[in-house]
Amino acid sequence: MDPKVQIPGLSKGTADRRYLKLDQTTPQAVVNGSPIMEGVQFDTTPSTTNTAEGLLRWNSTDGTLDLGMSGGTVTQQLGQELFTKVRNGGLAVIPNGSVVYISGRTGVFPDVSLARSDSDSTSGVLGVATQDLPITGDRFGYVTTMGYVRGLKTDYTGTGNWGTDWAAGDKLYVSKTVAGQLTNIEPSAPHHSDVVGTVGVVAPAQGSILITLAKHKTLEELTDVNGTPLATTGQFPVWNQTAEYFDFDYNIVTTYTDTKEPTGFVDPDNIGVSYDSTARTITLTHAGGMDYYWRGVKKNLASPWVSTAHATGNDEYYLYSTDGTNFTWSTVMWTFDTVMVAFVNYGATNKYGRRETHGLMQWQPHEELHETIGTYLDSGGDLSGYTLSSTTAANRRPIVSSTVVKDEDLHSTLATLTSSLYTKHYVATASATSTYVVDTADIVPLSGANPYWNQYTGGAWQQTLMANNSYMAVWLIALPSTTDAGSQSYRYIWVQGQTNGTLAQIQSLTPTSLNVGQMTAENPEFVFIGKIIIRYTAGDWTIEQVDKLTGSRFSQVSLTGGVSGYVSKTGDTMTGDLRTTDLIKTRSSTLTYTAGNLTKVVKTGGRTIDYTYTSGILTSYTDGTNTWTLSYTGSDLTAITVT
């Protein structure tokens, strides 16, 4: 035996003080009962690799000392690893290489169990078992909290509980599905994504993992966040300058619920809406699917999306959602805080759809604009292809140019009408039943060359031939119909005149003089864009005047011969060429008439509008809060003042 143990790395001091002398023939200096030495020199090429309990030896591979830990099966590389002595918390065996968390305590030592990232209680990683921890015996062993864990399978390939192929340097996380398992796929929220370590050596049985625990804090755990618990969907942080922290006392969902906003489609103008009258369904299409909001929550309908079928009874049906998820049909009109899709007129013979995929307009202004403005002509809708005073059939069959109408926030483009096939509308019977004649050759019903006018007589509506040398107006409606061929026949509707008289009488008429039967319920959804005055004389009929109508159902303006109409607003007063007394369009539940005049409207929801007449002319109306006073010049409405 060497009588001295060399102290490694020392070059200072006397030779005697570089060694701990084992031969004390010449006594070594002792201070306070301890020999003076400057270090211990370990053999850097030991002949044994024994890791017996308590044995300290040099490890030339890792460049440090190996210390045999309790039990003799675990070796610690001093200065490169940190261990914690633990106790198996109850599993039959915790395998070497398993991720564990503290699940209890036995005396001064923590109990550990297999960790999983899908729960707060099991995701607080202590470390990785560096040996098998059986349930038998004293159940104690070691967990590496920093440094290498060796002797593991790390050559995982393919897809499995471990994630995908492992490679050196891959970050490793706690599995969200298999307790104790490491995976190289980061768990998605709300699962915890703490980094446990990285892959070291890739090998089938002698691989290694470098443990470098990095806990990812949740937002509520940050030091500048108050401790208000995240317990309700919609909570969000707001900075409190006085307290100098963020707090989660605010909730955006509450705001969305209270305001009911935003609700509606994101790109309403470009959503295709088609109606299948046989299947009784609506189909929506859009290049990116139909994004929409329901009270602040963004959702999507995959394109194409097909609705359920509406009922088989002849009625008017509305398709909308009252919960943001389920789209259902109803014969009750929607409220304006819903997600609207389509309207369908499902008559015994006449069936068509109307697009209603409205956008993100606030629901209160939407409702108000619906009831006061409605649909209006945005552009196009020009009449051509006719010849005035001509009895040639082809010269009495006008073309309608492409038309853009706007229904509050929803633009619809109606295709050009060039087919010379026209859909006509008139009312019949005492009930003013809407009657349609689809795709016929002329804009007015005929008996030979004599046009009919739609007369109300004897308490009922009927067809009456025009008198010789008399005039009648034929009115053109633009309606934002769905894109299917059947509904397209209704995009332009020619409404038969209900007055037969002199030219001056017919020129003075406005669309508000018409009874449009069941179409009255759709008043805010269509707009009159043309007025054609025809004359019957000498056994034939001719077109004598063509007027383009602009504005909305609220303020319909006649443009004759290309002359622009004029409407201006100053403060609360509107002036100009206003020619309507049909001022308010309502989704009414109750209407009251006195002497043929509408005197009261009780709307769904309870709001009441009262109308006042002087000599049969509407002069004011009030909703209990505001009063609208109407002024006339002759028979023309020229101003509306709000007080």
C-alpha positions in Angstrom: 0.0 0.0 0.0 1.2 3.5 -0.9 2.0 5.1 2.5 0.6 8.3 1.3 -2.5 9.5 -0.6 -1.7 12.3 -3.1 -3.8 15.3 -3.0 -5.0 16.1 -6.6 -4.3 19.4 -8.3 -2.1 20.9 -5.6 1.1 22.6 -6.4 1.5 24.9 -3.3 2.7 24.1 0.1 5.4 21.6 1.3 5.6 18.1 0.0 4.5 16.7 3.4 1.3 18.8 3.3 0.2 17.5 -0.1 -0.4 14.0 1.3 -2.3 12.3 4.1 0.5 10.0 5.4 -0.6 6.5 6.3 2.9 5.7 7.6 3.2 7.9 10.7 6.8 6.9 11.6 7.6 10.5 11.2 4.6 12.1 12.7 2.5 14.4 10.5 1.5 17.8 11.8 -1.8 17.7 13.7 -4.0 20.7 14.5 -6.9 20.3 16.9 -6.6 16.6 16.7 -6.8 16.5 12.9 -3.9 15.9 10.5 -3.2 18.8 8.2 -3.6 17.9 4.6 -4.4 19.8 1.4 -6.5 17.2 -0.4 -7.1 13.6 -1.4 -5.7 12.2 -4.6 -8.0 9.5 -6.2 -6.7 6.9 -8.6 -7.8 8.3 -12.0 -7.6 4.8 -13.5 -9.3 2.6 -10.9 -9.2 -1.1 -11.6 -12.8 -1.5 -10.4 -16.2 -0.1 -11.5 -17.9 -1.3 -8.3 -20.7 1.1 -7.2 -21.1 -0.4 -3.8 -22.9 1.5 -1.1 -20.7 4.2 0.4 -17.9 3.7 -2.2 -16.3 6.9 -3.6 -14.2 6.6 -6.7 -13.1 8.5 -9.8 -15.3 8.4 -12.9 -13.0 9.3 -15.9 -16.0 9.3 -18.3 -17.9 12.0 -16.6 -14.9 13.6 -15.0 -16.1 13.5 -11.5 -16.4 11.3 -8.5 -18.9 8.4 -8.3 -20.7 7.9 -5.0 -22.4 4.6 -4.3 -25.8 5.4 -2.8 -27.9 3.5 -0.3 -28.8 0.0 -1.6 -25.8 -0.2 -3.9 -27.8 0.1 -7.1 -27.6 3.8 -7.7 -24.4 5.8 -8.3 -24.4 9.6 -8.1 -21.9 11.7 -10.2 -21.0 14.3 -7.7 -21.6 17.9 -8.8 -23.5 16.8 -11.9 -26.6 15.3 -10.4 -29.1 16.0 -7.6 -31.1 13.2 -6.0 -34.0 13.2 -3.7 -34.7 10.2 -1.5 -38.3 9.2 -1.9 -40.7 6.4 -1.0 -43.0 4.6 -3.4 -46.5 6.0 -2.8 -48.4 2.8 -3.4 -47.8 1.5 -7.0 -46.6 -2.1 -7.4 -43.5 -0.7 -8.9 -42.4 2.7 -10.2 -40.1 1.8 -13.1 -36.7 3.4 -13.6 -37.2 6.4 -15.9 -40.7 7.2 -14.8 -41.8 10.8 -14.1 -43.1 11.2 -10.6 -44.8 13.8 -8.4 -45.1 14.1 -4.6 -48.3 12.4 -3.5 -47.8 12.3 0.2 -45.1 12.1 2.9 -43.6 9.4 5.2 -41.6 11.1 7.9 -39.1 13.4 6.3 -39.3 11.7 3.0 -41.8 12.4 0.3 -44.1 9.7 -1.2 -44.2 9.7 -5.0 -46.6 8.5 -7.6 -46.6 8.5 -11.4 -47.2 12.0 -12.9 -49.7 13.0 -15.6 -50.2 16.4 -17.2 -54.0 16.3 -17.4 -54.5 17.4 -13.8 -53.1 20.1 -11.5 -52.8 17.5 -8.7 -50.6 15.1 -10.7 -48.6 17.4 -12.9 -46.2 19.0 -10.4 -43.1 17.0 -11.4 -40.5 16.3 -8.7 -38.2 14.4 -11.0 -37.5 11.1 -12.8 -37.0 7.8 -11.0 -33.3 6.7 -11.3 -34.1 3.1 -10.2 -37.0 0.8 -9.9 -39.0 1.6 -6.8 -40.9 -1.5 -5.7 -43.8 -1.6 -3.2 -42.0 -4.3 -1.3 -39.3 -3.8 1.3 -38.7 -0.4 2.7 -40.0 1.1 -0.6 -37.3 3.8 -0.6 -35.2 4.9 -3.5 -33.9 7.9 -5.5 -35.4 10.4 -7.9 -33.2 12.5 -10.1 -34.2 16.2 -9.9 -31.2 17.4 -12.0 -28.7 15.5 -14.1 -28.7 12.3 -16.1 -30.8 9.2 -15.7 -29.1 6.3 -17.4 -29.9 2.8 -18.5 -33.1 3.6 -20.3 -34.8 2.7 -23.6 -34.6 5.9 -25.6 -34.7 4.6 -29.2 -38.5 5.0 -29.6 -39.7 5.1 -33.2 -43.1 5.6 -34.8 -46.1 6.9 -33.0 -47.1 5.8 -29.5 -47.4 6.9 -25.9 -43.9 8.3 -26.2 -45.0 10.7 -29.0 -43.0 10.3 -32.2 -39.4 9.2 -33.1 -37.0 10.3 -30.3 -33.8 12.0 -31.3 -30.9 13.4 -29.2 -31.9 16.9 -27.9 -35.7 16.4 -28.1 -37.5 18.1 -25.3 -39.5 15.7 -23.1 -42.8 16.4 -21.4 -45.2 14.6 -19.1 -47.8 12.5 -21.0 -51.4 13.6 -20.6 -52.7 10.1 -21.2 -50.2 7.6 -19.6 -49.1 8.1 -16.0 -45.3 8.3 -15.6 -44.7 8.3 -19.4 -42.4 10.8 -21.1 -43.3 12.1 -24.5 -41.6 14.4 -27.1 -45.0 16.0 -28.1 -45.8 19.0 -26.0 -49.3 18.6 -24.4 -51.8 21.1 -25.6 -53.8 23.4 -23.3 -55.3 23.0 -20.8 -52.7 20.2 -20.1 -49.5 21.2 -18.4 -46.5 21.5 -20.7 -43.6 21.5 -18.2 -40.3 20.5 -19.7 -38.9 17.5 -17.8 -35.6 17.3 -19.7 -34.1 16.3 -23.1 -33.0 13.1 -24.8 -29.3 12.4 -24.3 -28.0 9.1 -25.7 -30.4 7.2 -28.0 -30.1 3.5 -27.4 -32.4 0.5 -26.8 -31.4 -0.1 -23.2 -28.5 2.1 -22.3 -29.9 5.4 -23.3 -29.9 8.5 -21.2 -32.1 11.5 -20.4 -30.8 14.8 -19.0 -33.2 16.1 -16.4 -33.6 19.9 -16.5 -37.0 20.7 -15.0 -38.6 23.9 -16.3 -42.1 24.6 -14.9 -44.4 26.6 -17.2 -46.5 28.9 -15.0 -50.1 29.4 -15.8 -51.3 33.0 -16.3 -52.9 33.2 -12.9 -49.6 32.1 -11.2 -47.6 35.1 -12.5 -46.3 37.4 -9.8 -48.2 40.5 -11.1 -51.6 38.8 -11.2 -54.0 38.9 -8.3 -55.3 35.7 -6.9 -58.8 36.0 -8.2 -59.6 32.4 -9.3 -60.3 31.6 -12.9 -63.6 29.9 -12.5 -65.9 31.2 -15.2 -65.6 31.2 -19.0 -64.9 34.7 -20.3 -62.7 36.1 -17.4 -59.9 38.3 -18.7 -57.1 40.2 -17.0 -57.4 44.0 -16.5 -54.5 46.1 -15.2 -55.1 47.8 -11.8 -52.7 50.8 -11.7 -53.5 51.5 -8.0 -52.8 48.0 -6.9 -50.2 47.4 -9.6 -51.4 44.0 -10.6 -53.7 42.3 -13.2 -57.0 41.0 -11.9 -59.6 38.6 -13.4 -62.7 40.3 -12.0 -63.9 41.2 -15.5 -65.8 38.9 -17.8 -66.2 39.4 -21.5 -68.9 36.8 -21.8 -71.1 38.7 -19.4 -70.6 41.8 -21.7 -71.5 39.7 -24.8 -74.5 38.2 -23.1 -75.8 41.6 -21.9 -75.3 43.3 -25.3 -76.0 40.2 -27.4 -73.1 41.4 -29.6 -71.5 40.6 -31.9 -73.9 38.2 -33.6 -74.1 37.5 -37.3 -72.1 36.3 -40.3 -68.6 37.6 -40.9 -68.8 37.9 -44.8 -72.5 38.0 -45.5 -72.4 39.5 -49.0 -70.4 36.5 -50.3 -72.5 33.7 -48.8 -74.4 31.8 -51.4 -78.0 30.9 -50.3 -80.0 28.4 -52.3 -83.5 26.9 -51.6 -84.6 23.5 -52.6 -88.4 23.6 -52.6 -88.7 19.8 -53.0 -86.4 18.9 -50.1 -87.6 22.1 -48.2 -84.0 22.9 -47.2 -81.6 25.9 -47.5 -78.0 25.4 -48.6 -75.2 27.9 -47.7 -71.9 28.0 -49.5 -68.7 30.1 -49.1 -65.1 29.5 -50.1 -63.9 29.4 -46.6 -67.0 28.1 -44.9 -69.5 30.4 -43.1 -67.8 32.1 -40.2 -70.2 33.7 -37.8 -70.4 35.1 -34.3 -72.9 34.3 -31.6 -72.7 36.8 -28.8 -68.9 37.2 -29.1 -68.0 33.6 -29.8 -66.8 32.9 -33.3 -68.1 29.8 -35.0 -68.1 28.2 -38.4 -70.4 26.2 -40.6 -68.6 24.0 -43.1 -69.4 24.7 -46.7 -71.7 23.4 -48.1 -74.1 23.5 -45.2 -77.6 22.1 -45.6 -80.4 22.9 -43.1 -83.1 20.6 -41.9 -86.3 20.6 -43.8 -89.1 23.0 -42.9 -92.7 21.7 -42.4 -94.9 20.7 -45.3 -97.7 23.1 -44.6 -98.2 26.1 -47.0 -96.9 29.0 -44.9 -94.0 31.5 -44.5 -91.0 30.0 -42.8 -88.0 31.7 -41.1 -84.6 29.9 -40.6 -82.5 31.2 -37.8 -80.6 30.3 -34.6 -81.5 31.4 -31.1 -78.6 29.7 -29.4 -75.7 30.1 -31.9 -75.5 26.4 -32.5 -78.9 25.0 -33.7 -80.5 26.5 -36.8 -84.2 25.8 -36.9 -87.3 26.7 -38.9 -90.2 28.7 -37.4 -93.4 30.4 -38.6 -92.6 33.1 -36.1 -90.3 35.9 -37.3 -86.9 36.1 -35.8 -85.8 38.8 -33.4 -82.8 40.8 -34.5 -80.4 39.4 -31.9 -80.5 36.0 -33.6 -78.3 34.5 -36.4 -80.6 35.0 -39.4 -80.3 32.8 -42.5 -83.3 32.7 -44.8 -87.0 33.3 -45.4 -89.2 31.0 -47.5 -92.6 31.6 -49.0 -94.0 28.1 -49.4 -97.3 28.4 -51.1 -99.4 25.7 -52.7 -98.0 26.6 -56.1 -95.5 29.5 -55.7 -92.4 28.7 -53.7 -89.3 30.9 -53.3 -86.6 31.7 -50.8 -85.0 35.0 -49.7 -81.5 35.4 -48.4 -81.1 36.8 -44.9 -77.5 36.1 -44.0 -77.0 39.4 -42.1 -73.7 40.5 -40.8 -72.4 42.0 -37.5 -74.6 45.1 -37.3 -75.7 45.9 -33.8 -79.2 44.4 -33.3 -80.9 47.5 -32.1 -79.9 49.7 -35.1 -80.6 46.7 -37.3 -84.1 46.5 -36.0 -84.7 50.2 -36.3 -83.4 50.4 -39.9 -85.5 47.4 -40.7 -88.7 49.1 -39.5 -88.0 52.5 -40.9 -85.8 52.1 -43.9 -85.9 48.5 -45.1 -84.5 47.4 -48.4 -83.3 50.0 -50.8 -81.9 50.2 -54.3 -78.1 50.5 -54.2 -77.3 50.5 -57.9 -78.5 49.2 -61.3 -82.1 48.2 -61.9 -82.3 50.2 -65.2 -85.0 49.5 -67.7 -84.2 49.2 -71.4 -85.2 47.3 -74.5 -88.6 49.0 -74.9 -90.0 51.5 -77.3 -92.6 54.1 -76.1 -96.0 54.2 -77.8 -95.2 51.0 -79.8 -97.8 48.2 -80.2 -95.1 45.7 -81.3 -95.0 43.0 -78.7 -91.2 42.9 -78.5 -91.1 46.6 -77.8 -93.3 46.1 -74.8 -91.0 43.6 -73.1 -88.3 45.6 -71.1 -84.9 44.4 -70.0 -83.8 44.9 -66.4 -80.1 45.5 -65.8 -78.2 43.8 -63.0 -79.5 45.2 -59.7 -77.8 45.6 -56.3 -80.2 46.0 -53.4 -79.2 46.5 -49.8 -81.2 45.0 -46.9 -79.7 46.9 -44.0 -76.1 45.5 -43.9 -76.7 42.8 -46.6 -75.9 43.5 -50.3 -77.6 41.2 -52.9 -76.9 41.3 -56.6 -79.9 40.4 -58.8 -79.0 39.1 -62.2 -80.0 40.9 -65.4 -83.5 40.0 -66.7 -83.1 39.5 -70.5 -85.4 36.5 -71.1 -88.6 38.6 -71.7 -90.3 36.2 -69.3 -92.0 38.0 -66.4 -93.4 37.0 -63.0 -96.6 39.0 -62.3 -98.4 39.6 -59.0 -101.9 40.6 -58.3 -104.4 40.1 -55.4 -107.6 38.2 -55.5 -110.7 37.6 -53.4 -112.0 39.5 -50.4 -108.8 38.5 -48.5 -106.5 40.1 -51.0 -104.7 36.8 -51.6 -101.4 37.2 -53.3 -101.4 35.5 -56.7 -98.3 35.0 -58.9 -98.1 34.1 -62.6 -94.5 33.0 -63.2 -92.4 33.3 -66.4 -95.0 34.7 -68.8 -94.5 36.7 -72.0 -95.8 40.2 -70.9 -95.6 42.4 -67.9 -99.4 42.6 -67.5 -102.2 40.1 -67.8 -104.0 40.3 -71.2 -107.2 39.3 -72.9 -105.9 39.4 -76.4 -104.4 42.9 -76.6 -106.5 44.3 -73.8 -104.7 44.5 -70.4 -106.4 43.8 -67.1 -106.2 46.0 -64.1 -106.6 44.7 -60.5 -109.9 46.2 -59.3 -111.3 46.2 -55.8 -115.1 46.2 -56.1 -118.0 44.7 -54.1 -115.7 43.9 -51.2 -113.4 41.7 -53.3 -110.4 41.9 -55.7 -110.9 41.0 -59.3 -109.5 41.2 -62.9 -111.1 44.0 -65.0 -110.3 45.0 -68.5 -108.9 48.5 -69.0 -111.3 51.0 -70.5 -110.5 52.4 -73.9 -108.1 55.4 -73.9 -107.2 54.8 -70.2 -103.9 54.4 -68.3 -102.5 52.0 -65.7 -99.2 51.7 -63.8 -97.3 48.4 -63.6 -94.9 48.4 -60.7 -91.5 46.6 -60.6 -90.3 45.0 -57.4 -86.7 43.8 -56.7 -86.5 41.1 -54.2 -83.2 39.5 -52.9 -84.2 35.9 -53.7 -82.0 32.9 -53.2 -79.8 31.6 -56.0 -81.8 28.5 -57.0 -83.6 28.6 -60.4 -87.1 28.5 -58.9 -86.5 31.5 -56.6 -84.7 33.5 -59.3 -88.0 33.7 -61.1 -89.2 36.0 -58.2 -86.1 38.3 -58.1 -88.1 40.8 -60.3 -91.9 40.9 -59.7 -94.3 43.0 -61.8 -97.2 44.2 -59.7 -100.4 44.8 -61.6 -101.9 48.3 -61.3 -104.9 48.8 -59.1 -106.1 52.1 -60.6 -107.4 52.6 -64.2 -107.7 56.3 -65.0 -106.2 59.4 -66.7 -102.5 59.9 -67.3 -102.4 62.6 -64.6 -104.1 60.3 -62.1 -101.7 57.4 -62.8 -98.6 59.7 -62.7 -99.6 60.9 -59.2 -99.6 57.3 -57.8 -96.9 56.0 -55.6 -96.2 52.4 -54.5 -97.9 53.1 -51.2 -101.2 53.1 -53.0 -100.9 49.4 -53.6 -102.3 46.5 -51.7 -99.7 43.7 -52.1 -101.6 41.0 -50.2 -99.4 38.5 -48.3 -96.4 40.3 -49.6 -97.2 43.0 -47.0 -95.4 40.9 -44.4 -92.3 41.2 -46.6 -92.5 45.0 -47.0 -89.1 45.8 -45.5 -87.4 43.0 -47.6 -88.2 44.2 -51.1 -88.1 47.5 -52.9 -90.0 49.1 -55.8 -87.5 50.0 -58.5 -89.7 50.8 -61.5 -93.0 52.3 -62.6 -94.2 51.7 -66.1 -97.3 53.6 -67.3 -99.2 51.8 -70.0 -102.1 53.0 -72.2 -104.9 51.0 -73.8 -106.5 52.6 -76.9 -107.7 51.5 -80.3 -107.7 47.9 -79.3 -104.1 47.6 -78.3 -101.8 48.7 -75.5 -98.5 50.7 -75.4 -95.8 51.7 -72.9 -96.1 55.5 -72.5 -93.8 56.3 -69.6 -91.0 54.5 -67.7 -89.9 55.8 -64.3 -87.0 54.5 -62.3 -87.8 54.5 -58.5 -85.0 55.0 -56.1 -84.7 55.2 -52.3 -86.2 52.8 -49.8 -89.7 51.8 -48.8 -89.4 54.7 -46.4 -88.7 57.3 -49.1 -89.5 56.1 -52.5 -88.5 58.6 -55.2 -89.6 58.6 -58.9 -86.9 59.4 -61.4 -88.5 60.2 -64.8 -86.4 60.5 -67.9 -83.2 60.3 -65.9 -84.0 63.3 -63.7 -82.5 62.8 -60.2 -84.8 62.9 -57.2 -83.8 65.0 -54.3 -84.0 64.3 -50.5 -82.1 66.2 -47.9 -81.9 66.1 -44.1 -81.3 69.0 -41.7 -81.3 68.2 -38.1 -84.5 66.2 -37.4 -86.2 67.4 -40.6 -86.2 65.6 -44.0 -87.3 67.6 -47.0 -87.5 67.0 -50.8 -89.5 64.8 -53.2 -90.9 62.4 -50.6 -93.9 60.6 -51.9 -95.0 58.1 -49.3 -97.4 57.9 -46.4 -96.3 54.3 -45.6 -93.7 55.4 -43.2 -93.2 52.6 -40.7 -92.8 48.9 -41.6 -93.2 46.7 -38.6 -93.0 43.1 -37.6 -96.5 43.5 -36.2 -98.5 41.3 -33.9 -101.7 43.4 -33.8 -102.9 46.1 -36.2 -106.0 48.3 -35.6 -107.9 50.0 -38.4 -110.5 52.8 -38.1 -112.5 53.8 -41.2 -110.0 52.0 -43.3 -107.0 53.8 -41.8 -104.3 52.1 -39.8 -104.5 53.7 -36.4 -102.5 51.5 -34.0 -99.7 49.0 -34.3 -98.8 46.8 -31.3 -95.4 45.2 -32.1 -94.0 42.0 -30.9 -92.4 43.0 -27.6 -95.1 45.4 -26.6 -94.1 48.7 -28.4 -97.1 50.6 -29.6 -97.3 53.2 -32.5 -100.4 55.4 -32.8 -101.3 57.1 -36.1 -103.3 60.4 -36.4 -105.2 61.3 -39.6 -106.7 64.6 -40.9 -109.3 64.2 -43.6 -108.0 60.7 -44.3 -104.4 61.9 -44.6 -101.7 60.7 -42.1 -100.5 63.8 -40.3 -98.5 62.4 -37.3 -97.6 59.2 -35.4 -96.0 58.6 -32.1 -94.4 55.7 -30.2 -94.9 57.3 -26.8 -91.4 58.7 -26.8 -91.1 60.6 -30.1 -93.7 62.2 -32.3 -93.2 62.4 -36.1 -95.2 65.3 -37.8 -95.8 65.1 -41.5 -96.0 68.1 -43.8 -97.5 68.1 -47.3 -97.6 70.3 -50.4 -100.7 69.3 -52.3 -100.8 65.5 -52.1 -97.0 65.1 -51.7 -95.3 64.5 -48.4 -92.5 67.1 -48.2 -91.2 67.1 -44.7 -91.1 64.9 -41.5 -90.2 66.6 -38.2 -89.3 64.6 -35.1 -90.0 66.0 -31.7 
